[in-house]
């Protein structure tokens, strides 16, 4: 009987604690959108640098 009482008291305490904290942080969706945006921006910068480096290397004349 003591175990049932303990579990009931623990459940009631946890539920009341959850009700007191309405703010539980941000959703993971905005974080995923930010990460995806950073990946796209990084890929774009890499592509631009690769293009400029290739153009520069091709402009060098061989002796």
TIZA-693630 format. One line per field, with one value per residue: x, y, z of N, C-alpha, C, CB in turn; residue number from 0. Coordinates in nm, 3 decimals, decimal comma. Each point is the difference from the previous one (the first is absolute). Glycine has a CB too. Layout:
! TIZA-693630
n.u <- c(X_...)
n.v <- c(Y_...)
n.w <- c(Z_...)
ca.u <- c(X_...)
ca.v <- c(Y_...)
ca.w <- c(Z_...)
c.u <- c(X_...)
c.v <- c(Y_...)
c.w <- c(Z_...)
cb.u <- c(X_...)
cb.v <- c(Y_...)
cb.w <- c(Z_...)
n <- c(NUM_...)
***
This chain:
! TIZA-693630
n.u <- c(0,082_0,294_-0,037_-0,268_0,126_0,242_-0,181_-0,183_0,243_0,125_-0,267_-0,034_0,294_-0,032_-0,269_0,121_0,257_-0,185_-0,161_0,275_0,084_-0,259_0,319_0,045_0,200_-0,073_-0,205_0,278_-0,153_0,219_0,226_-0,077_0,016_0,298_0,103_-0,116_0,149_0,281_-0,033_-0,054_0,253_0,198_-0,094_0,053_0,298_0,067_-0,096_0,181_0,263_-0,040_-0,025_0,262_0,180_-0,084_0,074_0,289_0,080_-0,082_0,201_0,277_0,099_0,070_0,282)
n.v <- c(-0,120_0,118_-0,043_0,166_0,245_0,028_0,022_0,229_0,187_-0,026_0,091_0,261_0,100_-0,022_0,166_0,245_0,012_0,027_0,249_0,172_-0,010_0,188_-0,029_-0,335_0,261_0,143_-0,207_-0,172_0,229_0,214_-0,225_-0,085_0,301_0,036_-0,259_0,086_0,280_-0,133_-0,190_0,242_0,159_-0,241_-0,034_0,307_-0,008_-0,254_0,140_0,255_-0,164_-0,172_0,253_0,132_-0,258_-0,038_0,295_-0,024_-0,259_0,125_0,263_-0,198_0,066_-0,316_0,174)
n.w <- c(0,000_-0,056_-0,316_-0,006_0,155_-0,201_-0,255_0,120_0,059_-0,292_-0,144_0,170_-0,059_-0,312_-0,016_0,160_-0,194_-0,257_0,123_0,044_-0,320_-0,190_-0,070_-0,106_-0,155_-0,239_-0,087_-0,014_-0,201_0,076_-0,004_-0,294_-0,105_0,104_-0,146_-0,280_0,011_0,047_-0,255_-0,193_0,098_-0,055_-0,300_-0,062_0,096_-0,177_-0,266_0,042_0,040_-0,266_-0,185_0,099_-0,041_-0,304_-0,077_0,117_-0,159_-0,284_0,047_0,015_-0,324_0,053_0,016)
ca.u <- c(-0,082_0,086_0,050_-0,107_-0,009_0,119_-0,014_-0,105_0,054_0,101_-0,069_-0,069_0,102_0,056_-0,102_-0,013_0,122_-0,014_-0,100_0,057_0,100_-0,059_0,105_0,094_0,102_-0,042_-0,022_0,121_-0,015_0,080_0,141_0,028_-0,004_0,123_0,111_-0,012_0,040_0,146_0,058_-0,017_0,091_0,136_0,016_0,008_0,132_0,097_-0,013_0,054_0,146_0,051_-0,008_0,101_0,133_0,018_0,019_0,131_0,101_-0,004_0,052_0,145_0,056_0,111_0,119)
ca.v <- c(0,120_0,118_0,025_0,064_0,136_0,071_0,024_0,100_0,129_0,042_0,039_0,127_0,105_0,026_0,067_0,139_0,068_0,025_0,105_0,128_0,045_-0,004_0,022_-0,112_0,018_0,012_-0,120_-0,031_0,037_0,118_-0,036_-0,076_0,095_0,079_-0,087_-0,021_0,125_0,010_-0,097_0,055_0,115_-0,054_-0,060_0,109_0,062_-0,095_-0,001_0,127_-0,004_-0,098_0,061_0,106_-0,062_-0,067_0,107_0,059_-0,098_-0,014_0,121_-0,002_-0,056_-0,093_0,051)
ca.w <- c(0,000_0,004_-0,135_-0,076_0,052_-0,046_-0,144_-0,017_0,043_-0,098_-0,123_0,025_0,011_-0,134_-0,080_0,045_-0,045_-0,143_-0,020_0,042_-0,097_-0,134_-0,101_0,004_-0,102_-0,140_-0,079_-0,076_-0,141_-0,035_0,003_-0,122_-0,113_0,007_-0,041_-0,144_-0,064_0,009_-0,093_-0,135_-0,013_-0,009_-0,132_-0,097_0,014_-0,053_-0,146_-0,051_0,015_-0,096_-0,132_-0,012_0,000_-0,128_-0,100_0,023_-0,041_-0,147_-0,063_0,009_-0,124_0,015_-0,072)
c.u <- c(0,086_0,053_-0,104_-0,014_0,118_-0,013_-0,107_0,052_0,104_-0,066_-0,070_0,101_0,057_-0,101_-0,018_0,122_-0,008_-0,100_0,056_0,096_-0,057_0,105_0,103_0,102_-0,060_-0,024_0,127_-0,007_0,080_0,151_0,039_0,002_0,127_0,119_-0,003_0,042_0,151_0,069_-0,010_0,095_0,145_0,027_0,012_0,136_0,107_-0,003_0,059_0,152_0,061_-0,002_0,107_0,142_0,028_0,025_0,139_0,111_0,004_0,058_0,153_0,054_0,115_0,121_0,032)
c.v <- c(0,125_0,035_0,073_0,146_0,084_0,035_0,106_0,140_0,052_0,047_0,134_0,115_0,035_0,073_0,146_0,081_0,033_0,110_0,137_0,057_-0,004_0,015_-0,111_0,010_0,007_-0,136_-0,030_0,044_0,126_-0,029_-0,076_0,091_0,084_-0,084_-0,023_0,124_0,019_-0,096_0,052_0,117_-0,047_-0,064_0,106_0,068_-0,091_-0,002_0,128_-0,001_-0,097_0,056_0,106_-0,058_-0,070_0,102_0,060_-0,095_-0,017_0,124_0,008_-0,071_-0,095_0,051_-0,078)
c.w <- c(0,000_-0,139_-0,084_0,044_-0,048_-0,148_-0,028_0,036_-0,099_-0,129_0,017_0,008_-0,138_-0,089_0,042_-0,041_-0,149_-0,029_0,035_-0,102_-0,141_-0,111_0,013_-0,112_-0,140_-0,062_-0,079_-0,147_-0,033_0,000_-0,125_-0,122_-0,002_-0,047_-0,150_-0,077_0,003_-0,095_-0,143_-0,023_-0,013_-0,135_-0,107_0,004_-0,057_-0,153_-0,061_0,007_-0,101_-0,141_-0,020_-0,004_-0,132_-0,111_0,013_-0,045_-0,152_-0,070_0,004_-0,125_0,031_-0,079_-0,125)
cb.u <- c(-0,179_0,063_0,143_-0,120_-0,123_0,140_0,073_-0,174_-0,042_0,163_-0,031_-0,182_0,057_0,143_-0,116_-0,141_0,132_0,059_-0,180_-0,026_0,185_-0,209_-0,037_-0,177_0,160_0,128_-0,250_0,034_-0,228_-0,182_-0,007_-0,105_-0,252_-0,095_-0,003_-0,185_-0,219_-0,023_-0,061_-0,241_-0,160_-0,004_-0,129_-0,247_-0,077_-0,023_-0,206_-0,208_-0,022_-0,082_-0,246_-0,154_-0,015_-0,148_-0,246_-0,094_-0,031_-0,203_-0,212_-0,006_-0,067_-0,161_0,088)
cb.v <- c(-0,125_-0,058_-0,205_-0,221_-0,085_-0,118_-0,235_-0,175_-0,063_-0,162_-0,241_-0,123_-0,080_-0,205_-0,219_-0,075_-0,119_-0,238_-0,165_-0,072_-0,082_0,095_0,251_-0,141_-0,119_0,212_0,048_-0,191_-0,104_0,142_-0,006_-0,203_0,007_0,135_-0,111_-0,163_0,099_0,070_-0,188_-0,072_0,142_-0,038_-0,199_0,035_0,124_-0,138_-0,142_0,121_0,057_-0,185_-0,045_0,157_-0,029_-0,188_0,049_0,131_-0,118_-0,149_0,114_0,000_0,207_-0,193_0,077)
cb.w <- c(0,120_0,235_0,017_-0,025_0,203_0,172_-0,045_0,051_0,240_0,100_-0,057_0,123_0,232_0,022_-0,031_0,193_0,178_-0,043_0,048_0,233_0,150_0,098_0,004_0,102_0,146_-0,018_-0,017_0,153_0,000_0,096_0,250_0,103_0,011_0,191_0,225_0,039_0,064_0,239_0,156_0,000_0,133_0,246_0,074_0,022_0,205_0,208_0,020_0,072_0,246_0,148_-0,002_0,122_0,248_0,077_0,004_0,192_0,220_0,023_0,064_0,257_-0,126_0,032_0,214)
n <- c(0_1_2_3_4_5_6_7_8_9_10_11_12_13_14_15_16_17_18_19_20_21_22_23_24_25_26_27_28_29_30_31_32_33_34_35_36_37_38_39_40_41_42_43_44_45_46_47_48_49_50_51_52_53_54_55_56_57_58_59_60_61_62)
***
